[in-house]
Amino acid sequence: MRTDAAPAPSTAERLRGLVRLMRPRQWVKNGFVLAPLVFTGSFLNRDAVAHALMAMLLFCLASSATYIVNDLRDIEHDRKHPRKSRTRPLAAGVVTVPQALALLGLLYVLLVAGWWLAPEVVQVIAVYLLLNLAYTYYLKHQPVLDIFTIAIGFVLRVWGGAQALHVPVSSWMFVTTLCLALYLAALKRRQELQQSGTESRAVLEKYSVPLVDRYAEIAATGALLFYSMFVMSVRPQLVVSIPLVLFGLFRYWYVVDVLDGGESPTDALLADWPLLATVLAWVAVCVWAMTGVKG
């Protein structure tokens, strides 16, 4: 008797699916955890580097946990989506719900174990996890609140990096991070509207392209303004990095508007070599300028 049922995924396919479920490509976002390491000049201290990298690893585990929770929550919706039904392991049937729950439990256990290594960081991560839980079940359906929730997640990454090093962080750095993240989140919503209409997210029905364009303009202006004020008032040696920040903002918007990227900021960064080169050059300039500076 013939059947049209698809063959069960192999063990290797399930393992690859579990890795994709964690979205390791998105771990690039956790580079924000290293910002205090750079801007305090602590990268010259081996112990500080180890503590910052540990904090980044913990945030990678936490962000993967939030992706799994989100995919479990949206599994039925994703199965009806033309792209997500193929690319999301749960929706595609490559990973089962019990397997996803087991992986989620393992990530939570590792985060609890991280308390003994970096309790201050895990406290920040607890706030991050609660915020993302609220986002998954409620806030992502609320216009404006949704993009602010995403942006606050980046601010928490910077705060976690500072807690790992036991260093204060300038208020300018926090507000710059907030504005930059709002810029990226607004353009992400713009591209979702342009490419998928209102089908991919219910909240998109409450947005328009001109509206999120204005949000992005305000956020980009704020990011540049506050970063410049941070540099000139706290770290004047970093003034040479300002043109790179300005070029990066311009280039990213070019990638979004002309090259039709930006629905995934991580993919846009990794796919566009001028943008990636700009980010790497900015990091190199900051490290060079901060060499020898004490926290």
DOPABA-738473 format. One record per atom (N, C-alpha, C, CB): x, z negated, y negated. Coordinates in steps of 0.2 Angstrom, whole numbers. Each point is the difference from the previous one (the first is absolute). Glycine has a CB too. Layout:
<sites>
east;up;north
X;Z;Y
...
</sites>
This chain:
<sites>
east;up;north
4;0;6
-4;0;-6
4;0;-6
-9;-6;6
8;11;-11
4;1;-6
-2;-5;-5
2;12;3
3;-14;-7
-2;-4;-6
4;2;-6
-2;-10;8
-1;9;-14
3;2;-6
4;-5;-3
-9;8;-2
9;-14;5
3;-6;-3
8;2;-1
-9;-8;5
12;6;-10
7;1;-1
4;-5;4
-2;3;-12
8;-1;15
4;-4;4
2;-6;-4
4;10;7
-3;-16;-3
2;-6;-3
7;1;-3
-7;-7;8
9;4;-13
7;1;-3
5;-3;5
-5;-1;-12
11;3;12
5;-2;4
3;-7;-3
3;12;4
1;-15;-1
3;-6;-2
4;1;-7
0;-5;12
4;11;-11
4;2;-6
-4;1;-6
8;5;8
-14;-1;-7
-5;1;-5
-3;-6;-3
-2;11;5
1;-16;-1
-3;-6;-3
5;-4;-4
-8;0;10
14;0;-8
6;-3;-3
1;3;-7
5;-3;11
-5;9;-11
1;4;-6
-7;-1;-5
7;9;6
-12;-10;-3
-6;-1;-4
0;-7;-3
-6;7;8
9;-12;-4
0;-7;-3
5;0;-6
-2;-5;12
8;9;-11
4;0;-6
-3;3;-6
10;1;8
-14;5;-7
-3;3;-5
-6;-5;-3
2;11;5
-5;-15;-1
-5;-5;-2
3;-4;-6
-6;0;11
13;-2;-10
3;-4;-5
2;3;-6
4;-6;10
-4;13;-10
2;4;-6
7;-1;-3
-12;0;-2
17;0;6
7;-1;-2
2;4;-6
3;-3;11
-6;9;-12
2;4;-6
-2;-4;-6
-2;11;6
-3;-15;-6
-3;-3;-6
4;-6;-2
-11;4;3
16;-6;2
5;-6;-2
4;1;-6
0;-2;12
0;9;-14
4;1;-6
-2;-4;-6
2;12;4
-9;-13;-4
-3;-4;-6
3;-7;0
-11;7;1
13;-9;5
3;-7;-1
7;-1;-3
-7;-2;10
9;8;-12
7;0;-4
-1;-4;-6
3;11;5
-10;-12;-8
-1;-4;-6
3;-7;1
-10;7;-2
10;-9;9
2;-7;1
8;-1;-2
-8;-1;10
11;7;-10
7;-1;-2
2;0;-8
2;6;11
-8;-5;-15
1;1;-7
4;-6;-3
-10;7;0
8;-13;2
4;-6;-3
7;0;2
-11;-7;0
12;9;6
7;0;3
5;5;-5
-4;-2;12
1;7;-14
3;5;-5
1;-3;-7
-4;10;7
-2;-12;-9
0;-1;-7
3;-7;-2
-11;7;-1
12;-11;6
4;-6;-2
7;0;2
-10;-6;2
12;12;1
7;1;1
2;-4;7
3;2;-12
-8;-4;16
2;-4;6
2;4;5
-8;-8;-4
8;15;4
2;4;5
7;-1;2
-9;8;-3
13;-11;-1
7;-1;1
1;-7;5
3;6;-11
-8;-9;12
0;-6;4
-3;1;7
-1;-7;-10
6;6;15
-2;2;7
-7;-3;2
12;2;3
-12;-9;-4
-6;-4;2
-6;2;-4
8;-9;2
-7;11;-8
-6;2;-4
-3;7;3
4;-6;-10
1;10;12
-2;7;3
-4;-2;7
10;6;-6
-7;-10;10
-4;-2;6
-7;-3;-1
12;-2;5
-12;-2;-10
-7;-3;-1
-5;5;-3
6;-11;-2
-3;16;-2
-5;5;-3
-2;5;6
6;-1;-11
-1;3;15
-2;4;6
-5;-3;5
11;5;-2
-10;-12;3
-5;-3;4
-7;0;-3
10;-8;4
-10;6;-11
-7;1;-3
-3;7;0
4;-9;-8
0;14;8
-2;7;0
-3;1;7
8;4;-8
-4;-7;13
-3;1;7
-6;-3;1
12;1;4
-13;-7;-6
-6;-4;1
-6;4;-4
6;-11;1
-5;14;-7
-5;4;-3
-2;6;4
4;-5;-11
1;8;14
-1;6;5
-5;-2;5
11;5;-2
-10;-11;5
-4;-2;5
-7;-2;-2
10;-5;6
-10;2;-12
-7;-2;-3
-4;7;-2
5;-11;-5
-1;16;2
-4;6;-2
-2;4;6
7;0;-10
-3;0;16
-3;3;6
-6;-4;2
12;4;3
-12;-10;-3
-6;-4;2
-6;2;-4
7;-10;3
-6;11;-10
-6;2;-4
-2;7;2
4;-8;-9
0;12;11
-2;7;2
-4;0;6
10;4;-5
-8;-9;10
-3;0;6
-7;-3;-1
10;-2;6
-11;-3;-10
-6;-3;-2
-5;5;-3
5;-11;-1
-2;15;-3
-4;5;-4
-2;6;5
6;-2;-10
-2;4;15
-2;5;5
-5;-3;4
11;5;-1
-11;-11;3
-5;-3;5
-7;0;-4
9;-7;6
-8;5;-12
-6;0;-4
-4;7;-1
5;-10;-6
0;15;5
-3;6;-2
0;5;6
4;-2;-11
-3;0;17
0;4;6
-5;5;1
6;-9;5
-13;7;-6
-5;5;1
0;5;-6
-7;-9;6
8;7;-12
0;4;-6
6;5;1
-5;-8;-7
11;6;10
6;5;1
-2;5;5
8;-9;-4
-12;7;9
-1;5;5
-4;6;-2
0;-10;8
-4;9;-14
-4;5;-2
4;4;-6
-10;-7;3
16;5;-4
4;3;-5
4;6;3
1;-11;-7
-1;17;4
4;5;3
7;-1;1
-8;8;-5
11;-11;0
8;-1;1
1;-7;3
2;7;-10
-5;-12;8
1;-7;3
-1;-1;7
-2;-4;-11
-3;8;14
-2;0;7
6;3;4
-12;1;-3
16;2;0
6;3;4
6;-4;-1
-5;11;-1
6;-14;-5
6;-3;-2
0;-8;1
2;10;-8
-7;-13;8
-1;-7;1
0;-1;7
-6;-2;-11
11;-2;14
0;-1;7
-7;-3;3
12;-2;-1
-15;-3;-3
-6;-3;3
-6;5;0
4;-11;-4
-4;15;-1
-6;5;-1
1;5;5
-1;-3;-12
7;5;13
2;5;5
0;-2;7
7;5;-8
-8;-11;10
0;-3;6
6;0;4
-11;5;0
17;-5;-4
6;0;3
2;-8;1
4;11;-6
-7;-15;2
1;-7;1
-7;-3;0
11;0;-6
-12;-5;11
-6;-3;1
-1;-6;-5
0;3;12
-6;-6;-13
-1;-6;-4
4;-6;2
-11;5;-3
10;-6;10
4;-6;3
8;0;-2
-9;-1;9
11;7;-8
8;1;-1
1;-1;-7
1;9;9
-5;-6;-14
1;-1;-7
0;-8;-2
-5;11;-2
0;-14;5
-1;-8;-1
6;-3;3
-12;1;0
15;1;5
6;-4;3
6;1;-5
-5;2;12
6;4;-14
5;2;-5
-1;-4;-6
2;11;5
-8;-12;-8
-1;-3;-6
1;-8;1
-9;8;-3
8;-11;9
1;-6;2
8;-2;0
-11;0;6
14;5;-3
8;0;0
3;-1;-7
0;6;11
-3;-1;-15
3;0;-7
-2;-7;-4
-2;13;0
-4;-16;1
-1;-6;-3
4;-6;3
-12;4;-2
14;-3;8
4;-5;3
7;0;-3
-6;1;11
8;5;-12
7;1;-3
0;-2;-7
2;10;7
-7;-9;-11
-1;-3;-7
0;-7;0
-6;10;-3
2;-14;8
0;-7;0
7;-2;2
-12;0;4
16;3;0
7;-2;2
4;1;-6
-2;3;12
1;1;-16
4;1;-6
-1;-5;-5
-2;12;1
-2;-17;0
-1;-6;-4
6;-4;0
-12;0;2
15;0;4
6;-4;1
7;3;-3
-5;-5;10
4;11;-12
6;4;-3
-1;0;-7
2;6;10
-8;-5;-13
-1;1;-7
-7;-2;-2
8;10;0
-9;-17;0
-7;-2;-1
-3;2;-7
3;-10;7
1;10;-12
-3;2;-7
-2;8;1
8;-8;-6
-5;12;9
-2;7;1
-6;0;4
12;4;-1
-13;-7;6
-6;0;4
-6;-3;-3
7;-1;10
-6;-3;-15
-5;-2;-4
-3;5;-4
5;-11;-1
0;15;-2
-2;6;-4
-4;5;4
10;-2;-8
-7;3;14
-3;5;5
-7;-2;2
11;2;4
-12;-9;-3
-7;-2;1
-5;2;-5
5;-10;6
-3;9;-12
-4;3;-6
-1;7;1
4;-9;-8
1;13;9
0;7;1
-5;2;6
12;1;-4
-12;-5;10
-4;2;5
-8;-2;-2
10;-2;8
-11;-3;-11
-7;-2;-2
-2;5;-5
2;-12;2
2;14;-7
-2;5;-5
-2;7;4
7;-5;-9
-3;7;14
-1;6;3
-6;0;5
12;2;-1
-14;-8;4
-6;-1;4
-6;0;-5
7;-7;8
-7;5;-14
-5;0;-5
-1;8;-1
2;-12;-5
4;15;4
0;7;-2
-4;4;6
11;-1;-7
-9;0;13
-3;4;6
-7;-1;0
11;-1;6
-14;-5;-7
-7;-1;1
-4;0;-6
4;-7;10
-1;7;-16
-4;0;-6
3;4;-6
-5;-11;4
11;9;-6
2;2;-6
2;8;0
5;-11;-1
-4;14;7
1;7;-1
-6;4;-1
9;-2;8
-15;-1;-8
-6;3;-2
-2;-1;-7
-4;-1;12
8;-3;-16
-2;-1;-7
5;4;-4
-4;-12;3
1;16;-7
4;4;-5
4;-4;-5
-8;9;1
14;-7;-2
5;-4;-5
3;-5;4
-6;3;-10
2;-8;13
3;-5;4
4;2;6
-10;-7;-3
8;13;5
4;3;6
7;1;-2
-10;5;5
11;-1;-10
7;2;-2
4;-6;-3
-4;11;-2
1;-16;-1
3;-6;-2
2;-4;6
-6;0;-11
2;0;16
2;-4;6
7;3;3
-12;-3;2
12;10;-1
6;3;2
6;-1;-4
-7;9;4
6;-9;-11
5;-2;-4
3;-7;0
-5;9;-7
0;-14;8
3;-7;1
4;-1;6
-11;-3;-6
9;7;11
4;0;6
8;1;-1
-10;4;6
11;1;-11
7;2;-2
3;-6;-4
-3;12;0
-1;-15;-4
2;-6;-4
2;-6;5
-7;4;-10
3;-5;15
2;-5;5
6;2;4
-12;-3;1
14;9;0
6;2;3
6;-2;-4
-6;9;5
6;-8;-12
5;-2;-4
0;-8;-1
-1;11;-6
-4;-14;6
0;-7;0
3;-3;7
-10;0;-7
8;3;12
3;-2;7
8;1;0
-11;3;5
13;2;-8
7;1;-1
4;-5;-4
-2;12;2
-2;-14;-7
3;-5;-4
0;-7;3
-4;6;-10
-1;-7;14
0;-7;4
5;0;5
-12;0;-2
14;6;5
5;0;5
7;-2;-3
-6;9;6
7;-7;-12
6;-2;-4
0;-6;-4
2;12;0
-8;-15;-1
-1;-6;-4
3;1;-7
1;-7;10
-3;13;-12
1;2;-7
-6;1;-4
11;5;4
-11;-6;-11
-6;2;-4
0;7;-1
0;-11;-6
-6;13;5
-1;8;-2
-3;0;-7
-2;3;13
5;2;-17
-3;1;-6
-7;2;0
11;3;-4
-15;-5;-1
-7;2;0
-1;8;-1
-3;-12;-5
9;14;1
0;8;-1
0;3;7
6;-2;-11
-2;0;16
0;3;6
-7;0;4
13;-4;1
-16;-2;-2
-7;0;4
-5;5;-3
2;-12;2
-2;12;-9
-5;5;-3
2;7;1
-2;-9;-9
9;10;9
2;7;1
-2;2;7
10;-1;-8
-9;-3;13
-2;2;7
-7;1;0
9;-7;4
-13;3;-7
-7;1;0
-2;6;-3
-2;-12;-1
5;14;-4
-2;7;-4
2;6;5
1;-6;-11
5;5;14
3;6;4
-5;0;6
12;-2;-4
-14;-3;7
-4;0;6
-7;3;-2
6;-10;5
-9;8;-11
-6;3;-2
0;7;-1
-2;-11;-5
8;14;2
1;7;0
0;3;6
7;-2;-10
-4;0;15
0;3;7
-7;-1;3
13;-3;1
-16;-2;-2
-7;-1;4
-5;5;-4
3;-12;3
-2;12;-9
-5;5;-4
1;7;2
0;-8;-9
6;10;10
1;7;2
-1;1;7
9;1;-8
-9;-6;12
-2;0;7
-7;2;1
9;-8;3
-13;4;-7
-7;1;-1
-2;7;-2
-2;-12;-2
6;14;-3
-1;7;-3
1;5;6
4;-4;-12
1;4;16
1;5;5
-5;-1;5
12;0;-2
-14;-6;4
-6;0;5
-6;3;-3
5;-11;4
-7;10;-10
-5;4;-3
1;7;0
-3;-9;-7
9;12;5
1;7;0
0;3;7
7;-2;-10
-4;-1;15
1;3;7
-6;-2;4
12;-1;-2
-15;-4;2
-5;-2;5
-7;-1;-3
9;-5;7
-10;5;-14
-6;-2;-3
-1;-7;1
-5;11;2
-2;-13;-1
-2;-7;1
-1;-2;7
-5;1;-11
7;4;16
-1;-2;7
5;-5;3
-5;12;1
11;-12;-4
5;-4;3
-1;-8;-1
8;10;-1
-11;-11;-5
-1;-7;-2
-6;0;-4
12;-3;-1
-16;-2;2
-7;-1;-3
1;-2;-8
-5;-4;11
11;1;-12
1;-2;-7
1;6;-5
5;-11;4
-2;16;-1
1;6;-4
-6;3;-3
9;3;8
-15;-4;-6
-6;2;-3
-1;-3;-7
-5;1;11
9;-7;-12
-1;-3;-7
6;2;-4
-6;-9;5
10;14;-3
6;2;-4
-1;7;-2
7;-8;5
-3;11;-10
0;7;-1
7;1;-2
-11;1;-5
13;5;6
7;2;-1
3;-1;-7
-2;9;8
-2;-7;-13
2;-2;-7
1;-8;-1
-6;11;-4
1;-15;7
1;-7;-1
6;-2;3
-12;-1;0
14;2;6
6;-2;3
6;3;-3
-6;-2;11
6;8;-14
5;3;-4
2;-5;-6
-3;12;4
-2;-14;-7
1;-5;-6
3;-6;2
-10;5;-6
7;-8;12
3;-6;3
8;1;1
-11;-3;5
12;9;-2
7;1;1
5;1;-6
-4;5;11
1;-2;-16
3;1;-6
2;-7;-3
-6;11;-2
1;-16;1
1;-6;-3
5;-4;4
-12;0;-4
11;0;11
5;-4;4
7;3;0
-9;-2;8
10;9;-9
7;2;0
3;-2;-7
-3;10;7
-1;-9;-12
2;-2;-7
2;-8;0
-7;9;-5
3;-13;8
2;-7;1
6;-1;4
-12;-3;-1
13;6;6
6;-1;5
6;2;-4
-7;3;10
7;3;-14
6;1;-4
1;-4;-5
-2;12;3
-3;-14;-7
1;-5;-6
2;-7;3
-9;6;-6
6;-9;11
2;-6;2
7;0;3
-12;-3;2
14;8;2
6;0;3
6;1;-6
-5;6;11
3;-2;-16
5;0;-5
1;-6;-4
-3;12;-1
-3;-16;0
1;-6;-3
3;-5;4
-10;2;-6
9;-2;13
4;-4;4
8;1;0
-10;0;8
11;6;-8
7;2;0
3;-2;-7
-2;10;7
-1;-9;-12
3;-1;-7
0;-8;-1
-3;12;-4
-1;-15;6
0;-8;-1
3;-4;5
-11;2;-6
11;0;12
3;-4;6
6;3;3
-11;-4;2
11;11;-1
6;3;3
2;6;-4
-4;-4;12
7;4;-18
2;5;-4
5;5;4
-2;-7;-10
6;5;15
4;4;3
-3;6;4
8;-10;0
-15;9;1
-4;5;4
-3;5;-4
-2;-9;8
4;9;-15
-3;5;-4
1;7;2
1;-8;-9
4;9;13
2;7;2
-5;2;6
12;-1;-3
-16;-3;5
-5;1;6
-6;3;-3
5;-9;7
-7;8;-13
-6;1;-3
-2;8;0
2;-10;-7
3;14;6
-2;7;1
-1;2;7
7;3;-9
-4;-6;14
-2;1;7
-7;-2;1
12;-1;4
-14;-5;-6
-7;-2;1
-5;5;-4
4;-12;0
-3;14;-6
-4;5;-3
0;7;4
3;-5;-11
2;7;13
0;6;4
-4;-1;7
12;4;-5
-11;-10;8
-3;-1;6
-8;0;-1
10;-7;4
-12;4;-9
-7;0;-2
-3;8;-1
1;-12;-5
3;16;2
-2;7;-2
0;3;7
5;0;-12
1;-1;16
0;4;6
-5;-1;5
12;0;-2
-14;-7;3
-5;-2;4
-7;4;-2
6;-11;2
-7;11;-8
-7;3;-2
1;7;1
-2;-8;-9
7;11;8
1;7;2
-1;1;8
8;2;-9
-6;-6;13
-1;0;7
-7;0;2
11;-5;2
-15;1;-6
-7;-1;1
-4;6;-3
2;-13;-1
-1;15;-5
-4;5;-3
2;7;2
-1;-8;-9
7;10;10
2;6;2
1;1;7
5;1;-11
-2;-5;14
2;0;8
-5;-3;4
12;0;-3
-17;-3;0
-6;-2;4
2;-6;4
-5;11;-1
10;-15;-1
1;-6;4
-2;-6;-3
10;5;4
-9;-11;-1
-2;-6;-4
-5;-4;4
3;5;-10
-7;-2;15
-5;-4;3
4;-6;4
-8;11;1
14;-9;1
4;-5;3
7;-1;-4
-5;2;12
6;-7;-16
6;0;-5
6;0;5
-7;-6;-9
7;3;15
6;0;4
1;7;2
-2;-11;4
-3;15;-2
2;7;2
2;4;-5
-9;-1;8
6;0;-14
2;4;-6
8;-2;-2
-12;0;-4
14;-6;5
7;-2;-2
4;4;5
-4;-11;-5
3;10;12
4;3;5
0;7;0
-2;-10;7
-3;13;-9
0;8;1
2;3;-6
-10;-1;6
11;-2;-12
3;3;-6
7;-2;-2
-12;1;-4
17;3;6
7;-2;-1
1;-2;-7
3;8;9
-5;-4;-15
2;-2;-6
-3;-7;-2
0;12;-4
-6;-14;7
-3;-7;-2
4;-5;4
-11;5;-2
13;-3;9
4;-5;4
7;-1;-3
-7;4;10
10;2;-13
6;-1;-3
0;-4;-6
3;11;4
-8;-11;-8
-1;-4;-6
0;-7;2
-6;10;-6
2;-12;11
-1;-7;2
7;-3;2
-12;2;3
15;2;1
7;-2;3
5;0;-6
-2;5;11
2;-1;-16
4;0;-6
-2;-6;-4
1;12;0
-7;-14;-1
-2;-6;-3
3;-6;3
-11;6;-4
10;-7;11
3;-5;3
7;-1;-1
-9;1;9
13;5;-8
7;0;-1
2;-2;-7
1;9;9
-4;-7;-14
1;-1;-7
-1;-8;-1
-3;12;-4
-2;-14;7
-2;-8;-1
5;-4;3
-12;3;-1
14;-1;7
5;-4;4
7;0;-4
-6;3;11
8;3;-13
6;1;-4
0;-4;-7
1;11;5
-7;-11;-8
0;-3;-7
0;-8;1
-6;10;-4
3;-12;10
-1;-7;1
6;-3;4
-12;1;0
17;3;2
6;-3;3
3;-5;-4
1;11;6
0;-17;-3
4;-5;-4
-5;-5;-4
10;8;0
-17;-6;0
-4;-4;-3
-3;-6;4
-3;10;-7
3;-16;5
-2;-6;3
-8;0;-1
12;-6;-1
-15;3;7
-7;-1;-1
-2;-4;-6
-1;1;12
</sites>
